[in-house]
Amino acid sequence: MSYFMGIDIGSGTSKGVITRDGELLAYHLLSSGVNYRMAAQRLREGLLAKASLSPEDIACTVATGQGSGSVPFSSQQVTDIRCCARGINGAFPPVRTVIDVQGQSTQVIRLSEIGQVANFVISEKCASGSGRFLDIIANVLQIELEDIGPLSLKSDNPVVFTTGCAVFGESEAVSRVSEGIPREDILAGVHRALAEKISALVNRVGLEEQCAISGGGGLNTGLIKRVEEKLGVQLLVPPQPQFVTALGAAILAEEVARTEELSEAG
Amino acid sequence: MYFAGIDLGSTMTKVVIIGEDEQVCASIIRHTGAEHRRLANKVMEEALEQAGLPIDEISYLIATGYGRINVPFADRQVTELTCHARGVASFFPGVSLAIDIGGQDAKGLKVRDGKLIDFVMSDKCAAGTGRFLEVLSATLGLRLEDLGDISLKSRNRVSISSTCTIFARQEVVNHLSDGVPLEDIVAGLHSAIASRVASMVRRLKVEPDVVFTGGVAKNIGVVKALEENLGCQVLIPEEPLLSGAIGAALLGKELTLKALAEGEPIQRGKRRLEEATFFK
């Protein structure tokens, strides 16, 4: 029985999974810190401990993400776009558009009929187009990140953020707080601002009926609702959305191993 | 006769009072803050006191800047673009391009014969504004006013690849943890802000004289980086924060003299030296 590992070293967090026959066996997440190599090492240890396996049990490892070059135990590096596409295709085969909302960037990927990357667009130049914007406002309001989505859904009157900048948005949030505006209205406003940026990205690659959301953004019910409102479609949310890219890497690792076996068999 | 200009910027509030001879008899610079935005009258009172004048002695009072609508005692509101152009031309009559980097925006003004003919502006993003330096000086644990001198010591400035202030902050933290000397990081930040503003003002064609105003013009490191990037000398007025307020006062004088010459009455506001109801 062979096991496979997908390691996704992101700029903020690192995610890893172990699979067997395409099934998710163990997953682990930690902060990447400044040393990607150490993060990869700790991620592997954590995953193996959770799955009660030893390094020899892993037949093949694929690394992805910004720090994919710092994973010495991987047999291949694959772009996070391809891994994300593969991961979502494994979870929802009919999906043709994936919105991947990360802590420092947002990717929108369009998949072909056979589940391969047909087109993609990345927003990574500006914090206000990523989950970081939510993080900054949550910090102003002193609310835990996991609570902001549900709280934002209580608002009937989202505030309008006048600039598209996370730094200016932070000052705007401070002003609204001092004016006594309810926190849920501020949160609903920032979720809507991010949803508008995401929707502009989606329109650049083209929206297909079956659309999914992955990355940490997929855990945020408030963001999902605002994006759905903006795009006019329902979003499919995979279980463990932040592990989709790592899962895709593990599925690709299985494919790599299978190809090698076939070529050895001649 | 006396003329006053009040420039309510996003970060600083400036008041200038001039006489008929255009000599400055009072100039005050205070933090705008959340309170001062409402209390522009306090800054005005301070300037009147410095000049030793009652408000009735002011023949004309023009408000300008981002918060100009929150000045209930002004006779008239004029955009900061017009006032800056007027003020800069009074210091440097040969000005062709005026660059103003304030706390929350950056502007390029094309000026001919002292008149504004074109402009570019950026106020949607903190990068390329004073805010960029404000955020990053806090990350570095340095005072904003010390950045310029520190950067001059740099021998090997870093390159900051992120445009976004938030992402640049992370880059700065990474450089710090790699042990890069402070001065090389600060010089890198100055180069980043200069290159962003330079690429914006290039749309207006860069010709001498180039004048640089706003709070960021007090930072010698940004001045040098801008000169390097634009490939020409950059002139700085004695007090780079006051060009808008001085321009407003000068415009007030022009309007008054024109009205007097034409025998028209001077249209004054109500001159209520009171709190603006900003938040209401």
Interface residues (C-beta under 8 A of the other chain):
Chain A: S11 V34 Q104 K125 C126 A127 R132 I136 T163 G164 C165 A166 V167 F168 S175 S178 E179
Chain B: A34 Q104 D123 K124 C125 A126 R131 F132 V135 S162 T163 C164 T165 I166 F167 Q170 N174 S177 F279
